[in-house]
Amino acid sequence: MNIGAARRLGRLRTPKFDGGSVGRMTTLHWADSRLEIHRVVVGPYDNNVFVLRCRETGEAVLIDAANEHEQLLELCTRLGVRRVLETHGHWDHIQAVPAIREAGYEVAVTSADAPMLKDVGYDVFIDDAEIIEVGRLRLHAIHNPGHTPGSVSFQVEGAPLLFTGDTLFPGGPGATKFDGGDFDTIIRSIDNRLFTLPANTVVMPGHGVSTTIGAERPHLQEWVDRGW
């Protein structure tokens, strides 16, 4: 959960590549000849739920089963979702997990955040640098501690696309005031693991609008100086 980021959303820009305004409608957020990214916003904290779909095979993965499970299950059926990846274990990102698992979908989370899912369950662990196959597509898992100990981002191989959960937003890092959060850690995590990516990489966060690595990287010292 990133309350600090949510408070900033009203004054942040909406890039051209954003697939639509925040709402309950599923939007086609990004597409090229190989892949589609669909987005729906759910729950009281306006969580982004993304589906990455391989156009060649029709296989897909859902990122963050946050809330409104009936809508997410319909999305899973319609778009060919095979498994669910959790960017981290905060409660606003996992409310739909029980229904998703009951419907037969595998839910993956890092071992460091797995204790946060003890009441909703999970199936497998996501490891740092793991390569996750989605049809012909490949997702690279990037361990990004700081918001939570086990926060993880997912980079799409061969495309300038990055799912960051609550680690990186337009205007700064995710909140670090919750249990397991640490500001110095999240700054190092962003600087060393994400800001090494190309400037045109599209950052798709767990709440709000998208941004790019190039738009955010010049402001790192500003974030350090303000302390959040």
Secondary structure in CASP SS format (residue, H / E / C, confidence):
PFRMAT SS
TARGET T0000
AUTHOR 0000-0000-0000
METHOD secondary structure of the structure
MODEL  1
M C 1.00
N C 1.00
I H 1.00
G H 1.00
A H 1.00
A H 1.00
R H 1.00
R H 1.00
L H 1.00
G H 1.00
R H 1.00
L C 1.00
R C 1.00
T C 1.00
P C 1.00
K C 1.00
F C 1.00
D C 1.00
G C 1.00
G C 1.00
S C 1.00
V C 1.00
G C 1.00
R C 1.00
M C 1.00
T C 1.00
T E 1.00
L E 1.00
H E 1.00
W E 1.00
A E 1.00
D C 1.00
S C 1.00
R C 1.00
L E 1.00
E E 1.00
I E 1.00
H E 1.00
R E 1.00
V E 1.00
V E 1.00
V E 1.00
G C 1.00
P C 1.00
Y C 1.00
D C 1.00
N E 1.00
N E 1.00
V E 1.00
F E 1.00
V E 1.00
L E 1.00
R E 1.00
C E 1.00
R C 1.00
E C 1.00
T C 1.00
G C 1.00
E C 1.00
A E 1.00
V E 1.00
L E 1.00
I E 1.00
D C 1.00
A C 1.00
A C 1.00
N C 1.00
E C 1.00
H H 1.00
E H 1.00
Q H 1.00
L H 1.00
L H 1.00
E H 1.00
L H 1.00
C H 1.00
T H 1.00
R H 1.00
L H 1.00
G C 1.00
V E 1.00
R E 1.00
R E 1.00
V E 1.00
L E 1.00
E C 1.00
T C 1.00
H C 1.00
G C 1.00
H C 1.00
W H 1.00
D H 1.00
H H 1.00
I C 1.00
Q C 1.00
A C 1.00
V H 1.00
P H 1.00
A H 1.00
I H 1.00
R H 1.00
E H 1.00
A C 1.00
G C 1.00
Y C 1.00
E E 1.00
V E 1.00
A E 1.00
V E 1.00
T C 1.00
S C 1.00
A C 1.00
D C 1.00
A H 1.00
P H 1.00
M H 1.00
L H 1.00
K C 1.00
D C 1.00
V C 1.00
G C 1.00
Y C 1.00
D C 1.00
V E 1.00
F E 1.00
I C 1.00
D C 1.00
D C 1.00
A C 1.00
E C 1.00
I E 1.00
I E 1.00
E E 1.00
V E 1.00
G C 1.00
R C 1.00
L E 1.00
R E 1.00
L E 1.00
H E 1.00
A E 1.00
I E 1.00
H E 1.00
N C 1.00
P C 1.00
G C 1.00
H C 1.00
T C 1.00
P C 1.00
G C 1.00
S C 1.00
V E 1.00
S E 1.00
F E 1.00
Q E 1.00
V E 1.00
E C 1.00
G C 1.00
A C 1.00
P C 1.00
L E 1.00
L E 1.00
F E 1.00
T E 1.00
G E 1.00
D C 1.00
T C 1.00
L E 1.00
F E 1.00
P C 1.00
G C 1.00
G E 1.00
P E 1.00
G C 1.00
A C 1.00
T C 1.00
K C 1.00
F C 1.00
D C 1.00
G C 1.00
G C 1.00
D C 1.00
F H 1.00
D H 1.00
T H 1.00
I H 1.00
I H 1.00
R H 1.00
S H 1.00
I H 1.00
D H 1.00
N H 1.00
R H 1.00
L H 1.00
F C 1.00
T C 1.00
L C 1.00
P C 1.00
A C 1.00
N C 1.00
T C 1.00
V E 1.00
V E 1.00
M E 1.00
P E 1.00
G C 1.00
H E 1.00
G C 1.00
V C 1.00
S C 1.00
T E 1.00
T E 1.00
I H 1.00
G H 1.00
A H 1.00
E H 1.00
R H 1.00
P H 1.00
H H 1.00
L H 1.00
Q H 1.00
E H 1.00
W H 1.00
V H 1.00
D H 1.00
R H 1.00
G C 1.00
W C 1.00
END
